[in-house]
Amino acid sequence: MISTAELREAMKKLLGQQVGHRDLEEILRDIDLNGDGQVDFEEFVRMMSRGLFSVILMTWTVCTSEPLCWVVLSLSLWWTLLLVFIIVPSVAGISFGIRSLYMRALLQIFKWTSSQMEIRAKEKNEELYKPYSNGIIAKQPSLSLMQQQQQLRCCSSDCAFSDALFFSRRAVESIVDDEVTKCFSAQELENWNLLTRSNCRFRHISLRLTVLWGLGLLLRYCLLLPLRVALAVSGVPLLLVLTPLVSCLPDGALHSGLSEKVHIVCYGVFVRALTAIITYHHQENKPRDGGICVANHTTPIDIIILANDGCYSLVGQVHGGLMGLLQRALVKASSHIWFERSEAKDRHLVAKRLGDHVADKNKPPILIFPEGTCINNTSVMMFKKGSFEYDPRFGDAFWNSSKCGIISYLLWTMSSWAIVCSVWYLPPMKREDGESAVDFSNRVKSAIAAQGGLVDLVWDGALKRSKVKDDLKKEQQKLYSKVLMFDRDLRNRNNI
């Protein structure tokens, strides 16, 4: 408690001549709530709090009475939370560990879901997961063409009827269990991940499972999808604005440093927009000071996954639409290489630019997707499989570009639970003396396939859209001719 006279003298010393005597007396009367010449500061604070609450309540009442004001207030609150808790931490490289906690919670939910499904399947004496082709094809161990035909023919003649049966059987096997087509379809899951896109019949197994699936549907489409779309929408303008600003700087250390920072910041925003949970292994092998890196091409977001941990120069085909817009923005700040696949002259120009880029150690390493098309992360096709793999339990990251566009794919991805993947940086490999380019590429492919536990295939990923080339047919004919020549030489030696 303090008297009004003491407060008057203190305010005169503090304010001097800035406040008149009459105004000062009015201020004191307002502060003296009881009129007893004493100022109760606790009561004054309570009065001010009630007044502030009344103002807030009045503002809220006005906003709720006017739909437009309510929408503006909601959007302002939404973008403020988005800016403070997601965009700013992503720019600063700060993680609160929410995504890791979210992933562990999902794993526990999937584990409980799997146990409930197994219990219900045992009660009904049914198989939970029915095999699709178990027992249809009993494939022989991997033998060469010559070894397989020798087992059938026993060197009986130049061209036996068993040869026709052999090739017919191989053709039927390829139709029923095609190794190439399986690489371009969604990966099968061992357990249901509460997504109807994986299997829609599982949600009817029990009431609790149906309720859990419904809650997950509301969570993904009513909360996660709007949040991710808003974050992605904020990240695209950030990239479109910052890259032209960096391009205004002259080439040098400042330009390179800012370009790398802008790329990592923008990719960090996109990673959070996808709720991507990435684990990087063997980072001591991460490429530095130029060079060429190869990786698989499961989806366009492969670039985001890898570039979130370092800056790369990209090589790829020119696209239109949203991807074309991003390509034009990226090339302004860094030395990316875009080309038209159908133009033969572009191929020679790209080869020259690749050589010049690798020779300059000040430029970032080149990231290439040599498969040339998206594979479903189960196999290695012609040289190339990447240094990372996706976990399909949280969402299928495979992009089937022949069925959906990039916008539909991104919405499909953002409405899944998350994107979880692991990245392995493999030790650098160099071409040995006397080693051909084909042998070197196969050696790299085998090493990467072994790291990822993937099937090593010799087929070209271009078979996804094009017919089998005549060169592949001639290769099989050459192998068959070698078998015939071997049989003839063997029979001649026996006759001698």
N, C-alpha and C positions, 0 to 999 in steps of 0.2 A: 504494500500500500504506500502511496505517496500523495502528498497534498497538492492541490491545484496551484497553490502559490509557488511551491518549490518547482513544479513542472513548468510554470510560467517563466520563472527566472532562467531555468535551464534552456528553454526554447528560445528565449531572447538572446542568450549567449551563442546558441547554435546557429540561429537564423539571422541574427543581427537586424538590419532594417529591411530585409526582404519581405517580411510579413507585417502588415499593419496591425495596430492595437485591436481594432474591432474584429479583424479576421482571426487574430490570436484568441480573443475571448470566445468566439464562436467555436473554434476548434476545441477549446477546453471544455465548453458546455457539452459538446458532443461526446467527449471522452468521459466526463463525469456523469456516469449513467444514473447514479442514485441521487445526485444533487446534494450530497453531504460534504462537498469540498474535498473528497478523497477519490483517487483514481485506482480502481481495481483492474489491474492489467489482465488477470486471468479471465475475468468476466468480459473484458474488452476483446480478448482473443477468441473466446467462445462466440461473442456476438459477430465478429468478423467471419468466423468459420461458418456460422449459420447464414450469413449474408452471401458468402461465396457459394455455398451449397444451393441457396435459393436461385442465384444467377445461373448456375449450371443446370439446375432443374428446369428453369424457365427456358434456357436455350434448347435443352432436350425436348421440352414440350413443343416449342415452336418447330423444331426440326421434324419431330414425329407427326405433327399436324400437317406439314407440307411434305409430300412425297419426294419432291426434288431435293429438298434440304436433307432428308433422311438418306437419300442415295449418295449425295455428296459427302455427308458425314461418314457413311459406311466405307466408301471408297478411300477417303482420306485416312481412316483408321487402318484399312487393309494395306494400303501402300506404305504407311508409316511402319507397321509391323514388318512388312516385307523388306523395307529398306534397312531397318535397324538390326533385324535378326538373321537376314539371309544375304542381301546384296553387299552390305558393308563388310561382314565377316568374310565373304568370298573374295572381295577385293583385297582385304588385308591378309588373306591366307589363314584365317582363324577357323577352327572347327570346334564346336561344342560337344561333339561325340553323340549327337542325337541320331544320326544315320546308323551308327554302329549299334546303338541301343535298339533302334527300330528293327534292324536286321536280326538281332538275337531274339527279339520278341516274336518276329515272324517265324523263325525256326522252331520255337517252342509251340507256336500255333500249328504249324505244319506237322510237327511230331504228334501232337494230340489228335489232329485230324486223321492222320494215318492209323493211329491206334483205334480210333472209333470205327473207321471203315473196316479194319481187320476183324474187330469184334462182331460187327454186324454181318460180315461175310461168313464168319464161322457159324453164326446162329442160323443162317439160311443155307449153309452147306454149298456155297457158291465160290467160284474163283473170282477174286477181286480184280486181278489183271489177267486178261486172257491173251495168250501169245498169238501173234498174227500169223507167223509162218514157221512155227516150230515143227520140224519134221517134214516140211514140204520138199526141201532140197537138202540132200545129204552130200555136201560138197566134199570133194577129195582134198587131201593135203595139197598145199601149193607146190605143184610140179611144173616143169617147163613143158612147152608144147611138144617137144620131141619125146620127153619121158612119158607123157600121157599117151601119145599115139603108139609108141613102141609097146606099151602094156596091152593096148587093144589089138594091134596088128601082128605082133610077134614076127615081124619082118617077112610076111608071107608073100607080098607082091608089091609092085610099084605103087598101085593105087587101089587099096582094098575098099570093100563096101563099108567096113567099119569106120573108115575116115569120114564118110558122109554122116554116119550115125553120131560120130564124135562131134562134128561141127553143129549138127542139129541139136544135140543135147546142150552144147554150150550156148546156142542161140536161145533155147527155151529157158535156161537158167538166167540169162541176161534179161529176158522179158519179165520173168516172175520176180527175180531179186536183182534189180538193176542197181549197180554200185554208184552210177552217176546220178540217177534221179533221186536217190535217197539223200544226196548231199544238198538238194535244193528244196527240201521240205522241212517242216518244223520238227525239232528234235523231240523224241518220245520221252516222257517223264516216268520215273519209277513210282512216284507218289504224287497225289493230286495237290495242286497249289492254290485251291479255292478260286480258280479262274475257269469260267465256262468255255473259254477259248481252248483250254487244254482238254477238258472232258466235261460235258454238260450233264451227264447222267449221274455223276457222283453226288450232286447236291440233294438228291431225293432219297439218300440212304437213310437218314434219320432226321428228326425234327430239330435237334440241337445243331446238327451240321447245316441244315437249311437256314436256320436263324443266323449262324455264324457266317455263312456265305452271303446272306442279305446284308448283314452289318458291314462286311468287307466291301460289298458293292457300293453301299452308301459312302463309306470312307474313301474309296478310290475315286469315285466320280463326283462327289459333292465337296470333298475337301482337298485331296491330293491333286486331282486333275486341274481345278482352277488355280491352285497355288503354283503348280509347275508351269502352266501356260502363262500365268502372269510373270513368273520369273524368266521364262524364255523370251517373252515379249520385251521385257526390260533389258535382256542381254543382247538381243539383235541390234537395237539402236545404239547401244554402248559400243558394239563392234563397228557399226557403220559410221559413228562419229569419231572414234579415237584413231582408227586406221588412216583416214585422210589427214588428220593432224600430224601423225608421225611421218607421213610421206612428205610433208613440207620441210622436214629437217634434211640437211645434207648428209650424205653417206659418211659414216664414221662410228666411233664407239658410242656416242650418245644416241644415234639413230638405232643402232643394233640393240642397245640396252633397253631403250623405250619400246622398241618393237617386240622384243621378247616379253617384257613386262605386260604389254597390252594383250598379247596373245594368251599368256597364262591367266591373266585376270578374266578375260572374256570366256575362255574355256572353263575356268573355275565356276563361273555363273551358270554355264550350260550343264556342267556336271551336277550341280545342285538342282537344276531344273529337271533332271532325269532321276534324281535321288540315286545317283551312281555311287556305289560303295566299292572302291578300288583298292586292291592290295598289290603293292609293287615289290617284287623279289629281285635280289642280286642287283641293286642299284649301282654297285661299283662297275657294272658292265654297261651302264647307260651311255649311249653314243655322245661323243663330244668332238669338237674341232673337225667338223666336216665328216665326210664318209657317206655311205649308203646303208640304210636300214630297210629290211623287208618285214612285212607283217601281213597277217591274213585280212580278209575283207568280208567279215560277217555282216557288217552294217555300216552306214555312213558315220555313225557315232564312234567308230573305231578311232577316227582322227581326234575326237574330243577326249577319249580315254587316254590315248598316248600323249597328246599335246598338253594335257593337264599337268604332266610331270616334266615337261621340257619343250623347248621350241624346235620345230621342224619346218623344213621346206617341203611342200607337198607336190606330188606329181599325179596328175589325173586328167580325165576327160572333161571337156567343157560341158556344163549343164545349163539348163534354163531354169526359170522360176526362182524359187527361194534359194536353191543351192547355187544357181548362177549369180544371184545377188551377193551371196556370201563369198563366192570365189572372187568376184570383182573387188570386194572390199579387202579381202586378205592380200591380194597381190599388190595393193597399194603400199602396204607396210613391210612386206617381206618378199623375197625372191622365190615365189612359187612358180611352177611350170604347168600350164594348162594346154591341152592340145585336142584336136579333132581326130578321133580314132580312124575315121574313114579317109582322111587326107594322107596320102603317101608322103608328101613333102613335109608334113608336120612331124613324121617319124624321124626323118633325118635331122630336122631342126632340134627336136627334143634330145636326140642322142648327142648332138653338139653342145647343147645347153647343159646337159647332165655332166659332160666332161669338163666344161668350164667351171661349173659349180663345185664339183669335187676338188678341182685344182685349187680353189680359193679356200684356205683354211679358216678365214674369218667368217664365212657363211655357215649357217646352221646345217646339221646333217639332213640329207634327203630321205624322206619317208616314202616308200613305194609299196603298193599293194599288187604284187606281180601275178596273183591269181586272175585278176582282171574281172572278177565277178564275185558276188556274195555267196559264201558257203555257210552251211548251218552249224559250223563249229564242231563237227564230228570227224572230219577227214582232212587229209592233206591232198591237194590236187596240183599236179605238175609244178614242182619246184617249191611250192610256196605255201606255207601255212604260217600263221603269225606267232608272235611271241606271247600271246595271251589267249585266254579262253573265258567264256561267260558261263555263269551259273544259271541254267534254265529254270530252276525252281521258283525264282522270284519274277520271272518274266522272260518271254522269248525275244531275244535281241536280233534274231535273223530277219533280214529284209529281203523279201521276195519281190524284187523290182518289177517282175513281169505281171504281178497281180495287184499291186497298190503303189500309189505315188508317195512322195516323200512326206507330204503333209499328213496323209492318212497314217503312214507308218509312225510318225512322231506322236500323233494322238494315241495310236495303239500302244506305243511304248510308255507314254506318260500316264496311261490309265492302268498300267500293270503295277505290281507291288514295288519293284525297284529294279535297278540294273546292278548286278553284283558280278564282278569279274576279278581275275588275278592276272597280273602282268609279270612275265619272266623276261629279264634282260639276259640274253645268252652271250657268252664270250665272243669277241670278234673272230671271224674266220677269214683266212686268206687263201687264195688260189695257190696250190702247190706246183712245183716244177713239173712240167710234162702233163699236167692235169687239164683236160679239155673243159670248155665252158659248161657243157652238159653234165659232165661228171661232177664238177664243182657245185652246180646248182642242185643236183641230186643229193650230194653229201650234206649241203645246208638243209635241204628239205628233210632228210632223215634225222638230222640232229634236232630239228625243231619238233618233228613229230614225236620223237622219243621223249622230249621234255613234256609235251602236252598229253601224252598217252593217246595219240590219235592214229587213225588208220592211214597208212601211207599208200596213196593211189597214184597211178601213172597217167590218169586221164586228164584231158584239158578241160578247164572250167568253161571254155567257150562252147562246149557241147550243150550247155544250158539252153542256148537260143539257136544254134546253128546245127546243120546236119554233120554227120561224120565225114571228115575230110578223106579225100582219095589217098592221101599219104598213109593214113592209119590202115586203110584196107590193103594197100600195097605192102605195108609192113607185115601184116598177117600172112599174105601170100608168100613173101620172102621166107618167113619162118617155115611155112609148109614145104616150100621148095627145098629148103635145107634138110628137112626130114627125108624127102624123097632121095636126095643126093646121098645122104648118109646111108640109107638102106641099100642103094645101088652099089656104093663102094664096099659096104660090108658083105653083100652077096658075092661080089667079084672076088674078094679076098678069100671067101669060103670055097669058091669053085677052084681057085688056084691051089 
